[in-house]
């Protein structure tokens, strides 16, 4: 059993759900360009798709109906992100009052339904005007972000008690942005990520981390009384061949880059030594100032958001960046979900590792969920049967609650995602929702996993009888 204060929720991101890409004075974002101008999904899936309409979540009539579904599900929190370009069309400077008013109304509507808003400031959509100025590679990005965050704090800080500065630095900067870069250049495969990408993105990641810490400091200095944290994509790394020393070494380096880099930054105010040496070699511009580590150390987050989908099996591969590969391998007999092998036991181990190595911080699971291929998701009459997703969610919640029993300071669980939505470069072909969305009509149909999650919430967790 869990206490009544435990948060049960669902998570989403602005570009994946809002649509309304030019409504009410919104500026353009990098993703508006990636999808409309560079036709980025076409390079990956063969289908030209955009988030111009997405699941129409900007529309109030639509989102009120969606909130009614949230109530039916029984969740007590909803995590969503803000579109920076809706609030500041040029990234800095003029504030778009209509954009601010939209988010104030949405937050009020959630609160009126008894659902606590958990607001992510940045989930990968950067105003285009800032992208044109070098984006996150430019050190000025720290100031741009602090300015945007302070406008949000003034607009929403009185009614939002949980903010997340950044979502998943590693996945956006080291996986998705390099793919977009390949697509823009139009040479080779979008998947051909190189050391040169890593070299550049290390600088950007440093700026994200400093911007996050400065923002946490700004919120505290302004007397903000809620909690502010960061959401990381965490993947325990496993040598694909545990008897091979090259794979063991590769898995250790992958762990330093994917997991420990940000965890050490957030909770220890420094970067792992392997990260410093590897990236200094790749890029002399990667030279974090000593003062930056002071900023990180002085502004630790109130909580850690854990986004967990799968562990990463790592193999040595000299052709891959940093000499290892991790995403296309699944030695387990059970089929992998879209985001990797289904191994809930690694969620428990991960949470217990954070308890032991990072001082047992407050944790919310800010994303966990699964997509499988079309055979695992069948429309039967008026309902969608998705047994693998239901099973995935139940087993991961069970693993998380086991970690909680073992002393992990776990305070909530948010499923990714309530609705099928725009899955970045994979477009609309990869469904993660508990609710099926017909993207032509916007019709919503709860899946069997919706019922499964509702039952888990109603009984306050997973009991062994399940
Ligand atoms: C991201 C989401 C994404 C999900 C499923 C996470 O990496 O934060 O935006 O849709 O995984 O792939």
Boltz pocket constraint, residues with backbone or C-beta under 6 A from the ligand:
constraints:
  - pocket:
      binder: B
      contacts: [[A, 13], [A, 16], [A, 167], [A, 168], [A, 171], [A, 233], [A, 307], [A, 339], [A, 367], [A, 416], [A, 422], [A, 423], [A, 424], [A, 432]]
      max_distance: 6.0
